Structure formats: C-alpha cells, structure tokens
Amino acid sequence: MKSLQECQLYAFVDTGYLRGRAPGTVAQQLCDGGADLIQLRAKQSPPDEVSPPGGGDSACDNTAGIALVITITFP
C-alpha cells in the first residue's frame, strides 16, 4: 500500500449521494479509475450497517494496495 504522501487520487463514496447505486460498485469504479485512497462516508447509516464497499470481495481491497477510510457519525 502507498504511503499517504505517495497517493495522488483521494476519492470518497458518500452514502447520502449514491441515489440507489451500490457503494461497492462506485468504489470499484473509483479503483478502476486510479484512486489510491477511498473514504466511505456513511454519516446517516447505523454503524452495524456499514461495511467496506464490496465486502472485501473486490479488486478494490487491500490486495490492490488501496487504502480505505470509513467515517461514521454516531448519534
């Protein structure tokens, strides 16, 4: 995985703007487009419903060298 200083494209998936699209699909498209670091923002989702996009079964996971940051806001 690249260090933060080496990352060139930081992208995010915000569950509030998906409009019915699956977070895993959007994350995969970002990975395919060259994202080095992806943030999953799930501020309106209960913590037990939040999981990494693709559920770890994706080219956009640790084996691809992509860092994932998950942001949850607790009520």
PyMOL Python script that loads the backbone (N, CA, C, O; Angstrom):
from pymol import cmd

cmd.read_pdbstr("""\
ATOM      1  N   MET A   1       0.833  -1.169   0.000  1.00  0.00           N
ATOM      2  CA  MET A   1       0.000   0.000   0.000  1.00  0.00           C
ATOM      3  C   MET A   1       0.889   1.248   0.000  1.00  0.00           C
ATOM      4  O   MET A   1       1.926   1.280   0.662  1.00  0.00           O
ATOM      5  N   LYS A   2       0.476   2.258  -0.740  1.00  0.00           N
ATOM      6  CA  LYS A   2       1.238   3.502  -0.821  1.00  0.00           C
ATOM      7  C   LYS A   2       1.129   4.279   0.490  1.00  0.00           C
ATOM      8  O   LYS A   2       0.135   4.181   1.210  1.00  0.00           O
ATOM      9  N   SER A   3       2.168   5.047   0.779  1.00  0.00           N
ATOM     10  CA  SER A   3       2.079   5.958   1.917  1.00  0.00           C
ATOM     11  C   SER A   3       1.160   7.115   1.517  1.00  0.00           C
ATOM     12  O   SER A   3       0.895   7.329   0.334  1.00  0.00           O
ATOM     13  N   LEU A   4       0.687   7.844   2.503  1.00  0.00           N
ATOM     14  CA  LEU A   4      -0.205   8.961   2.220  1.00  0.00           C
ATOM     15  C   LEU A   4       0.455   9.987   1.303  1.00  0.00           C
ATOM     16  O   LEU A   4      -0.208  10.577   0.450  1.00  0.00           O
ATOM     17  N   GLN A   5       1.746  10.199   1.473  1.00  0.00           N
ATOM     18  CA  GLN A   5       2.462  11.162   0.638  1.00  0.00           C
ATOM     19  C   GLN A   5       2.542  10.712  -0.819  1.00  0.00           C
ATOM     20  O   GLN A   5       2.660  11.547  -1.716  1.00  0.00           O
ATOM     21  N   GLU A   6       2.481   9.412  -1.064  1.00  0.00           N
ATOM     22  CA  GLU A   6       2.563   8.884  -2.430  1.00  0.00           C
ATOM     23  C   GLU A   6       1.212   8.866  -3.149  1.00  0.00           C
ATOM     24  O   GLU A   6       1.167   8.749  -4.373  1.00  0.00           O
ATOM     25  N   CYS A   7       0.123   8.981  -2.406  1.00  0.00           N
ATOM     26  CA  CYS A   7      -1.207   8.925  -3.010  1.00  0.00           C
ATOM     27  C   CYS A   7      -1.447  10.161  -3.867  1.00  0.00           C
ATOM     28  O   CYS A   7      -1.154  11.284  -3.459  1.00  0.00           O
ATOM     29  N   GLN A   8      -1.983   9.933  -5.058  1.00  0.00           N
ATOM     30  CA  GLN A   8      -2.244  11.039  -5.974  1.00  0.00           C
ATOM     31  C   GLN A   8      -3.727  11.318  -6.158  1.00  0.00           C
ATOM     32  O   GLN A   8      -4.111  12.443  -6.479  1.00  0.00           O
ATOM     33  N   LEU A   9      -4.573  10.297  -5.955  1.00  0.00           N
ATOM     34  CA  LEU A   9      -6.006  10.498  -6.148  1.00  0.00           C
ATOM     35  C   LEU A   9      -6.759   9.991  -4.921  1.00  0.00           C
ATOM     36  O   LEU A   9      -6.818   8.790  -4.658  1.00  0.00           O
ATOM     37  N   TYR A  10      -7.334  10.939  -4.177  1.00  0.00           N
ATOM     38  CA  TYR A  10      -8.147  10.657  -2.997  1.00  0.00           C
ATOM     39  C   TYR A  10      -9.601  10.796  -3.416  1.00  0.00           C
ATOM     40  O   TYR A  10     -10.007  11.845  -3.916  1.00  0.00           O
ATOM     41  N   ALA A  11     -10.387   9.748  -3.216  1.00  0.00           N
ATOM     42  CA  ALA A  11     -11.787   9.770  -3.635  1.00  0.00           C
ATOM     43  C   ALA A  11     -12.665   9.385  -2.453  1.00  0.00           C
ATOM     44  O   ALA A  11     -12.181   8.811  -1.477  1.00  0.00           O
ATOM     45  N   PHE A  12     -13.936   9.693  -2.537  1.00  0.00           N
ATOM     46  CA  PHE A  12     -14.833   9.269  -1.475  1.00  0.00           C
ATOM     47  C   PHE A  12     -16.155   8.781  -2.042  1.00  0.00           C
ATOM     48  O   PHE A  12     -16.589   9.187  -3.120  1.00  0.00           O
ATOM     49  N   VAL A  13     -16.777   7.893  -1.275  1.00  0.00           N
ATOM     50  CA  VAL A  13     -18.113   7.395  -1.563  1.00  0.00           C
ATOM     51  C   VAL A  13     -18.971   7.853  -0.394  1.00  0.00           C
ATOM     52  O   VAL A  13     -18.757   7.418   0.738  1.00  0.00           O
ATOM     53  N   ASP A  14     -19.926   8.715  -0.651  1.00  0.00           N
ATOM     54  CA  ASP A  14     -20.818   9.217   0.394  1.00  0.00           C
ATOM     55  C   ASP A  14     -22.176   8.563   0.201  1.00  0.00           C
ATOM     56  O   ASP A  14     -22.808   8.736  -0.841  1.00  0.00           O
ATOM     57  N   THR A  15     -22.628   7.814   1.197  1.00  0.00           N
ATOM     58  CA  THR A  15     -23.886   7.081   1.061  1.00  0.00           C
ATOM     59  C   THR A  15     -25.082   8.010   0.865  1.00  0.00           C
ATOM     60  O   THR A  15     -26.127   7.577   0.379  1.00  0.00           O
ATOM     61  N   GLY A  16     -24.940   9.270   1.234  1.00  0.00           N
ATOM     62  CA  GLY A  16     -26.023  10.231   1.043  1.00  0.00           C
ATOM     63  C   GLY A  16     -26.221  10.661  -0.405  1.00  0.00           C
ATOM     64  O   GLY A  16     -27.224  11.296  -0.729  1.00  0.00           O
ATOM     65  N   TYR A  17     -25.273  10.323  -1.280  1.00  0.00           N
ATOM     66  CA  TYR A  17     -25.338  10.754  -2.682  1.00  0.00           C
ATOM     67  C   TYR A  17     -25.338   9.600  -3.677  1.00  0.00           C
ATOM     68  O   TYR A  17     -25.122   9.813  -4.870  1.00  0.00           O
ATOM     69  N   LEU A  18     -25.576   8.394  -3.206  1.00  0.00           N
ATOM     70  CA  LEU A  18     -25.499   7.231  -4.097  1.00  0.00           C
ATOM     71  C   LEU A  18     -26.703   7.087  -5.032  1.00  0.00           C
ATOM     72  O   LEU A  18     -26.576   6.495  -6.104  1.00  0.00           O
ATOM     73  N   ARG A  19     -27.852   7.608  -4.652  1.00  0.00           N
ATOM     74  CA  ARG A  19     -29.064   7.535  -5.474  1.00  0.00           C
ATOM     75  C   ARG A  19     -29.351   6.118  -5.977  1.00  0.00           C
ATOM     76  O   ARG A  19     -29.615   5.904  -7.160  1.00  0.00           O
ATOM     77  N   GLY A  20     -29.294   5.162  -5.055  1.00  0.00           N
ATOM     78  CA  GLY A  20     -29.635   3.788  -5.392  1.00  0.00           C
ATOM     79  C   GLY A  20     -28.485   2.936  -5.888  1.00  0.00           C
ATOM     80  O   GLY A  20     -28.635   1.723  -6.033  1.00  0.00           O
ATOM     81  N   ARG A  21     -27.329   3.551  -6.155  1.00  0.00           N
ATOM     82  CA  ARG A  21     -26.169   2.780  -6.606  1.00  0.00           C
ATOM     83  C   ARG A  21     -25.531   2.060  -5.418  1.00  0.00           C
ATOM     84  O   ARG A  21     -25.561   2.561  -4.294  1.00  0.00           O
ATOM     85  N   ALA A  22     -24.970   0.916  -5.663  1.00  0.00           N
ATOM     86  CA  ALA A  22     -24.303   0.141  -4.611  1.00  0.00           C
ATOM     87  C   ALA A  22     -22.950   0.764  -4.295  1.00  0.00           C
ATOM     88  O   ALA A  22     -22.195   1.080  -5.214  1.00  0.00           O
ATOM     89  N   PRO A  23     -22.622   0.950  -3.005  1.00  0.00           N
ATOM     90  CA  PRO A  23     -21.328   1.535  -2.653  1.00  0.00           C
ATOM     91  C   PRO A  23     -20.150   0.749  -3.222  1.00  0.00           C
ATOM     92  O   PRO A  23     -19.147   1.339  -3.623  1.00  0.00           O
ATOM     93  N   GLY A  24     -20.265  -0.566  -3.259  1.00  0.00           N
ATOM     94  CA  GLY A  24     -19.187  -1.393  -3.799  1.00  0.00           C
ATOM     95  C   GLY A  24     -18.937  -1.147  -5.275  1.00  0.00           C
ATOM     96  O   GLY A  24     -17.794  -1.169  -5.730  1.00  0.00           O
ATOM     97  N   THR A  25     -20.003  -0.914  -6.018  1.00  0.00           N
ATOM     98  CA  THR A  25     -19.879  -0.637  -7.454  1.00  0.00           C
ATOM     99  C   THR A  25     -19.180   0.697  -7.681  1.00  0.00           C
ATOM    100  O   THR A  25     -18.293   0.809  -8.528  1.00  0.00           O
ATOM    101  N   VAL A  26     -19.587   1.703  -6.921  1.00  0.00           N
ATOM    102  CA  VAL A  26     -18.973   3.024  -7.060  1.00  0.00           C
ATOM    103  C   VAL A  26     -17.501   2.966  -6.649  1.00  0.00           C
ATOM    104  O   VAL A  26     -16.643   3.540  -7.320  1.00  0.00           O
ATOM    105  N   ALA A  27     -17.211   2.269  -5.541  1.00  0.00           N
ATOM    106  CA  ALA A  27     -15.821   2.136  -5.093  1.00  0.00           C
ATOM    107  C   ALA A  27     -14.974   1.415  -6.135  1.00  0.00           C
ATOM    108  O   ALA A  27     -13.828   1.796  -6.374  1.00  0.00           O
ATOM    109  N   GLN A  28     -15.528   0.381  -6.755  1.00  0.00           N
ATOM    110  CA  GLN A  28     -14.791  -0.347  -7.785  1.00  0.00           C
ATOM    111  C   GLN A  28     -14.486   0.551  -8.974  1.00  0.00           C
ATOM    112  O   GLN A  28     -13.393   0.486  -9.538  1.00  0.00           O
ATOM    113  N   GLN A  29     -15.448   1.391  -9.361  1.00  0.00           N
ATOM    114  CA  GLN A  29     -15.222   2.322 -10.462  1.00  0.00           C
ATOM    115  C   GLN A  29     -14.129   3.326 -10.113  1.00  0.00           C
ATOM    116  O   GLN A  29     -13.320   3.693 -10.966  1.00  0.00           O
ATOM    117  N   LEU A  30     -14.108   3.769  -8.861  1.00  0.00           N
ATOM    118  CA  LEU A  30     -13.048   4.687  -8.428  1.00  0.00           C
ATOM    119  C   LEU A  30     -11.689   4.001  -8.464  1.00  0.00           C
ATOM    120  O   LEU A  30     -10.698   4.601  -8.881  1.00  0.00           O
ATOM    121  N   CYS A  31     -11.640   2.749  -8.029  1.00  0.00           N
ATOM    122  CA  CYS A  31     -10.388   1.988  -8.084  1.00  0.00           C
ATOM    123  C   CYS A  31      -9.925   1.813  -9.524  1.00  0.00           C
ATOM    124  O   CYS A  31      -8.752   2.008  -9.844  1.00  0.00           O
ATOM    125  N   ASP A  32     -10.869   1.442 -10.388  1.00  0.00           N
ATOM    126  CA  ASP A  32     -10.541   1.259 -11.801  1.00  0.00           C
ATOM    127  C   ASP A  32     -10.027   2.564 -12.418  1.00  0.00           C
ATOM    128  O   ASP A  32      -9.221   2.547 -13.348  1.00  0.00           O
ATOM    129  N   GLY A  33     -10.507   3.698 -11.885  1.00  0.00           N
ATOM    130  CA  GLY A  33     -10.092   4.995 -12.386  1.00  0.00           C
ATOM    131  C   GLY A  33      -8.782   5.499 -11.794  1.00  0.00           C
ATOM    132  O   GLY A  33      -8.299   6.570 -12.161  1.00  0.00           O
ATOM    133  N   GLY A  34      -8.205   4.718 -10.870  1.00  0.00           N
ATOM    134  CA  GLY A  34      -6.893   5.068 -10.353  1.00  0.00           C
ATOM    135  C   GLY A  34      -6.840   5.638  -8.946  1.00  0.00           C
ATOM    136  O   GLY A  34      -5.804   6.164  -8.538  1.00  0.00           O
ATOM    137  N   ALA A  35      -7.941   5.546  -8.187  1.00  0.00           N
ATOM    138  CA  ALA A  35      -7.931   6.062  -6.821  1.00  0.00           C
ATOM    139  C   ALA A  35      -6.912   5.300  -5.978  1.00  0.00           C
ATOM    140  O   ALA A  35      -6.824   4.074  -6.046  1.00  0.00           O
ATOM    141  N   ASP A  36      -6.151   6.036  -5.191  1.00  0.00           N
ATOM    142  CA  ASP A  36      -5.166   5.459  -4.285  1.00  0.00           C
ATOM    143  C   ASP A  36      -5.709   5.326  -2.869  1.00  0.00           C
ATOM    144  O   ASP A  36      -5.250   4.482  -2.099  1.00  0.00           O
ATOM    145  N   LEU A  37      -6.678   6.152  -2.530  1.00  0.00           N
ATOM    146  CA  LEU A  37      -7.239   6.212  -1.191  1.00  0.00           C
ATOM    147  C   LEU A  37      -8.720   6.506  -1.326  1.00  0.00           C
ATOM    148  O   LEU A  37      -9.103   7.457  -2.008  1.00  0.00           O
ATOM    149  N   ILE A  38      -9.556   5.706  -0.688  1.00  0.00           N
ATOM    150  CA  ILE A  38     -11.004   5.906  -0.766  1.00  0.00           C
ATOM    151  C   ILE A  38     -11.559   6.061   0.640  1.00  0.00           C
ATOM    152  O   ILE A  38     -11.213   5.305   1.548  1.00  0.00           O
ATOM    153  N   GLN A  39     -12.423   7.053   0.803  1.00  0.00           N
ATOM    154  CA  GLN A  39     -13.118   7.251   2.068  1.00  0.00           C
ATOM    155  C   GLN A  39     -14.574   6.890   1.865  1.00  0.00           C
ATOM    156  O   GLN A  39     -15.220   7.384   0.942  1.00  0.00           O
ATOM    157  N   LEU A  40     -15.093   6.025   2.729  1.00  0.00           N
ATOM    158  CA  LEU A  40     -16.516   5.702   2.738  1.00  0.00           C
ATOM    159  C   LEU A  40     -17.151   6.559   3.819  1.00  0.00           C
ATOM    160  O   LEU A  40     -16.860   6.395   5.004  1.00  0.00           O
ATOM    161  N   ARG A  41     -18.021   7.474   3.405  1.00  0.00           N
ATOM    162  CA  ARG A  41     -18.712   8.350   4.348  1.00  0.00           C
ATOM    163  C   ARG A  41     -20.130   7.844   4.505  1.00  0.00           C
ATOM    164  O   ARG A  41     -20.922   7.871   3.563  1.00  0.00           O
ATOM    165  N   ALA A  42     -20.443   7.381   5.709  1.00  0.00           N
ATOM    166  CA  ALA A  42     -21.766   6.808   5.989  1.00  0.00           C
ATOM    167  C   ALA A  42     -22.349   7.497   7.217  1.00  0.00           C
ATOM    168  O   ALA A  42     -22.684   6.843   8.205  1.00  0.00           O
ATOM    169  N   LYS A  43     -22.467   8.794   7.151  1.00  0.00           N
ATOM    170  CA  LYS A  43     -22.874   9.572   8.317  1.00  0.00           C
ATOM    171  C   LYS A  43     -24.330   9.344   8.725  1.00  0.00           C
ATOM    172  O   LYS A  43     -24.682   9.555   9.885  1.00  0.00           O
ATOM    173  N   GLN A  44     -25.167   8.923   7.803  1.00  0.00           N
ATOM    174  CA  GLN A  44     -26.583   8.704   8.112  1.00  0.00           C
ATOM    175  C   GLN A  44     -26.907   7.228   8.332  1.00  0.00           C
ATOM    176  O   GLN A  44     -28.070   6.875   8.531  1.00  0.00           O
ATOM    177  N   SER A  45     -25.901   6.369   8.298  1.00  0.00           N
ATOM    178  CA  SER A  45     -26.122   4.928   8.420  1.00  0.00           C
ATOM    179  C   SER A  45     -25.767   4.439   9.819  1.00  0.00           C
ATOM    180  O   SER A  45     -24.782   4.894  10.401  1.00  0.00           O
ATOM    181  N   PRO A  46     -26.562   3.512  10.366  1.00  0.00           N
ATOM    182  CA  PRO A  46     -26.201   2.918  11.645  1.00  0.00           C
ATOM    183  C   PRO A  46     -24.884   2.152  11.496  1.00  0.00           C
ATOM    184  O   PRO A  46     -24.658   1.521  10.463  1.00  0.00           O
ATOM    185  N   PRO A  47     -24.014   2.196  12.507  1.00  0.00           N
ATOM    186  CA  PRO A  47     -22.702   1.539  12.415  1.00  0.00           C
ATOM    187  C   PRO A  47     -22.771   0.063  12.037  1.00  0.00           C
ATOM    188  O   PRO A  47     -21.879  -0.433  11.349  1.00  0.00           O
ATOM    189  N   ASP A  48     -23.820  -0.653  12.476  1.00  0.00           N
ATOM    190  CA  ASP A  48     -23.900  -2.087  12.168  1.00  0.00           C
ATOM    191  C   ASP A  48     -24.250  -2.354  10.705  1.00  0.00           C
ATOM    192  O   ASP A  48     -24.164  -3.495  10.251  1.00  0.00           O
ATOM    193  N   GLU A  49     -24.639  -1.324   9.969  1.00  0.00           N
ATOM    194  CA  GLU A  49     -24.954  -1.483   8.544  1.00  0.00           C
ATOM    195  C   GLU A  49     -23.788  -1.075   7.639  1.00  0.00           C
ATOM    196  O   GLU A  49     -23.880  -1.193   6.417  1.00  0.00           O
ATOM    197  N   VAL A  50     -22.716  -0.604   8.225  1.00  0.00           N
ATOM    198  CA  VAL A  50     -21.588  -0.102   7.441  1.00  0.00           C
ATOM    199  C   VAL A  50     -20.526  -1.186   7.329  1.00  0.00           C
ATOM    200  O   VAL A  50     -20.081  -1.746   8.330  1.00  0.00           O
ATOM    201  N   SER A  51     -20.131  -1.471   6.100  1.00  0.00           N
ATOM    202  CA  SER A  51     -19.054  -2.427   5.854  1.00  0.00           C
ATOM    203  C   SER A  51     -18.243  -1.913   4.665  1.00  0.00           C
ATOM    204  O   SER A  51     -18.721  -1.073   3.903  1.00  0.00           O
ATOM    205  N   PRO A  52     -17.029  -2.411   4.507  1.00  0.00           N
ATOM    206  CA  PRO A  52     -16.225  -1.967   3.365  1.00  0.00           C
ATOM    207  C   PRO A  52     -16.947  -2.219   2.046  1.00  0.00           C
ATOM    208  O   PRO A  52     -17.574  -3.265   1.882  1.00  0.00           O
ATOM    209  N   PRO A  53     -16.873  -1.283   1.106  1.00  0.00           N
ATOM    210  CA  PRO A  53     -17.503  -1.490  -0.203  1.00  0.00           C
ATOM    211  C   PRO A  53     -17.018  -2.770  -0.847  1.00  0.00           C
ATOM    212  O   PRO A  53     -15.818  -3.038  -0.889  1.00  0.00           O
ATOM    213  N   GLY A  54     -17.938  -3.550  -1.342  1.00  0.00           N
ATOM    214  CA  GLY A  54     -17.574  -4.814  -1.968  1.00  0.00           C
ATOM    215  C   GLY A  54     -17.432  -5.949  -0.974  1.00  0.00           C
ATOM    216  O   GLY A  54     -17.250  -7.101  -1.366  1.00  0.00           O
ATOM    217  N   GLY A  55     -17.513  -5.629   0.318  1.00  0.00           N
ATOM    218  CA  GLY A  55     -17.410  -6.660   1.342  1.00  0.00           C
ATOM    219  C   GLY A  55     -16.076  -7.368   1.348  1.00  0.00           C
ATOM    220  O   GLY A  55     -15.977  -8.491   1.844  1.00  0.00           O
ATOM    221  N   GLY A  56     -15.045  -6.740   0.809  1.00  0.00           N
ATOM    222  CA  GLY A  56     -13.729  -7.364   0.749  1.00  0.00           C
ATOM    223  C   GLY A  56     -13.568  -8.287  -0.447  1.00  0.00           C
ATOM    224  O   GLY A  56     -12.479  -8.812  -0.679  1.00  0.00           O
ATOM    225  N   ASP A  57     -14.640  -8.492  -1.212  1.00  0.00           N
ATOM    226  CA  ASP A  57     -14.585  -9.367  -2.376  1.00  0.00           C
ATOM    227  C   ASP A  57     -14.558  -8.507  -3.631  1.00  0.00           C
ATOM    228  O   ASP A  57     -15.509  -8.494  -4.412  1.00  0.00           O
ATOM    229  N   SER A  58     -13.453  -7.789  -3.813  1.00  0.00           N
ATOM    230  CA  SER A  58     -13.375  -6.817  -4.882  1.00  0.00           C
ATOM    231  C   SER A  58     -11.920  -6.552  -5.219  1.00  0.00           C
ATOM    232  O   SER A  58     -11.032  -6.796  -4.403  1.00  0.00           O
ATOM    233  N   ALA A  59     -11.677  -6.055  -6.419  1.00  0.00           N
ATOM    234  CA  ALA A  59     -10.312  -5.672  -6.791  1.00  0.00           C
ATOM    235  C   ALA A  59      -9.893  -4.436  -6.015  1.00  0.00           C
ATOM    236  O   ALA A  59      -8.718  -4.068  -5.998  1.00  0.00           O
ATOM    237  N   CYS A  60     -10.854  -3.806  -5.381  1.00  0.00           N
ATOM    238  CA  CYS A  60     -10.618  -2.578  -4.623  1.00  0.00           C
ATOM    239  C   CYS A  60     -10.493  -2.923  -3.145  1.00  0.00           C
ATOM    240  O   CYS A  60     -11.288  -2.463  -2.325  1.00  0.00           O
ATOM    241  N   ASP A  61      -9.507  -3.723  -2.813  1.00  0.00           N
ATOM    242  CA  ASP A  61      -9.303  -4.100  -1.422  1.00  0.00           C
ATOM    243  C   ASP A  61      -7.822  -4.048  -1.106  1.00  0.00           C
ATOM    244  O   ASP A  61      -7.036  -3.543  -1.908  1.00  0.00           O
ATOM    245  N   ASN A  62      -7.432  -4.555   0.034  1.00  0.00           N
ATOM    246  CA  ASN A  62      -6.036  -4.471   0.453  1.00  0.00           C
ATOM    247  C   ASN A  62      -5.069  -5.121  -0.527  1.00  0.00           C
ATOM    248  O   ASN A  62      -3.924  -4.681  -0.633  1.00  0.00           O
ATOM    249  N   THR A  63      -5.494  -6.154  -1.245  1.00  0.00           N
ATOM    250  CA  THR A  63      -4.583  -6.803  -2.186  1.00  0.00           C
ATOM    251  C   THR A  63      -4.266  -5.893  -3.368  1.00  0.00           C
ATOM    252  O   THR A  63      -3.262  -6.089  -4.052  1.00  0.00           O
ATOM    253  N   ALA A  64      -5.116  -4.903  -3.609  1.00  0.00           N
ATOM    254  CA  ALA A  64      -4.883  -3.959  -4.698  1.00  0.00           C
ATOM    255  C   ALA A  64      -4.064  -2.765  -4.230  1.00  0.00           C
ATOM    256  O   ALA A  64      -3.692  -1.911  -5.035  1.00  0.00           O
ATOM    257  N   GLY A  65      -3.779  -2.702  -2.924  1.00  0.00           N
ATOM    258  CA  GLY A  65      -2.989  -1.600  -2.400  1.00  0.00           C
ATOM    259  C   GLY A  65      -3.769  -0.312  -2.225  1.00  0.00           C
ATOM    260  O   GLY A  65      -3.186   0.772  -2.202  1.00  0.00           O
ATOM    261  N   ILE A  66      -5.081  -0.421  -2.101  1.00  0.00           N
ATOM    262  CA  ILE A  66      -5.933   0.748  -1.918  1.00  0.00           C
ATOM    263  C   ILE A  66      -6.244   0.898  -0.433  1.00  0.00           C
ATOM    264  O   ILE A  66      -6.682  -0.054   0.213  1.00  0.00           O
ATOM    265  N   ALA A  67      -6.020   2.087   0.104  1.00  0.00           N
ATOM    266  CA  ALA A  67      -6.365   2.356   1.499  1.00  0.00           C
ATOM    267  C   ALA A  67      -7.830   2.756   1.578  1.00  0.00           C
ATOM    268  O   ALA A  67      -8.347   3.441   0.695  1.00  0.00           O
ATOM    269  N   LEU A  68      -8.494   2.323   2.644  1.00  0.00           N
ATOM    270  CA  LEU A  68      -9.911   2.642   2.852  1.00  0.00           C
ATOM    271  C   LEU A  68     -10.070   3.291   4.211  1.00  0.00           C
ATOM    272  O   LEU A  68      -9.601   2.767   5.221  1.00  0.00           O
ATOM    273  N   VAL A  69     -10.740   4.441   4.229  1.00  0.00           N
ATOM    274  CA  VAL A  69     -11.072   5.149   5.455  1.00  0.00           C
ATOM    275  C   VAL A  69     -12.593   5.136   5.577  1.00  0.00           C
ATOM    276  O   VAL A  69     -13.289   5.486   4.624  1.00  0.00           O
ATOM    277  N   ILE A  70     -13.119   4.736   6.735  1.00  0.00           N
ATOM    278  CA  ILE A  70     -14.562   4.717   6.941  1.00  0.00           C
ATOM    279  C   ILE A  70     -14.921   5.769   7.976  1.00  0.00           C
ATOM    280  O   ILE A  70     -14.354   5.788   9.068  1.00  0.00           O
ATOM    281  N   THR A  71     -15.867   6.653   7.634  1.00  0.00           N
ATOM    282  CA  THR A  71     -16.329   7.709   8.533  1.00  0.00           C
ATOM    283  C   THR A  71     -17.783   7.457   8.900  1.00  0.00           C
ATOM    284  O   THR A  71     -18.653   7.395   8.031  1.00  0.00           O
ATOM    285  N   ILE A  72     -18.036   7.314  10.197  1.00  0.00           N
ATOM    286  CA  ILE A  72     -19.396   7.108  10.704  1.00  0.00           C
ATOM    287  C   ILE A  72     -19.636   8.153  11.778  1.00  0.00           C
ATOM    288  O   ILE A  72     -18.752   8.406  12.597  1.00  0.00           O
ATOM    289  N   THR A  73     -20.813   8.766  11.791  1.00  0.00           N
ATOM    290  CA  THR A  73     -21.172   9.708  12.849  1.00  0.00           C
ATOM    291  C   THR A  73     -22.169   9.025  13.762  1.00  0.00           C
ATOM    292  O   THR A  73     -23.251   8.625  13.331  1.00  0.00           O
ATOM    293  N   PHE A  74     -21.800   8.896  15.018  1.00  0.00           N
ATOM    294  CA  PHE A  74     -22.697   8.262  15.974  1.00  0.00           C
ATOM    295  C   PHE A  74     -23.697   9.285  16.496  1.00  0.00           C
ATOM    296  O   PHE A  74     -23.342  10.433  16.765  1.00  0.00           O
ATOM    297  N   PRO A  75     -24.974   8.851  16.640  1.00  0.00           N
ATOM    298  CA  PRO A  75     -25.991   9.792  17.129  1.00  0.00           C
ATOM    299  C   PRO A  75     -25.736  10.228  18.550  1.00  0.00           C
ATOM    300  O   PRO A  75     -26.503  11.017  19.101  1.00  0.00           O
TER     301      PRO A  75
END
""", "prot")
cmd.dss("prot")
cmd.show_as("cartoon", "prot")
cmd.util.cbc("prot")
cmd.orient("prot")
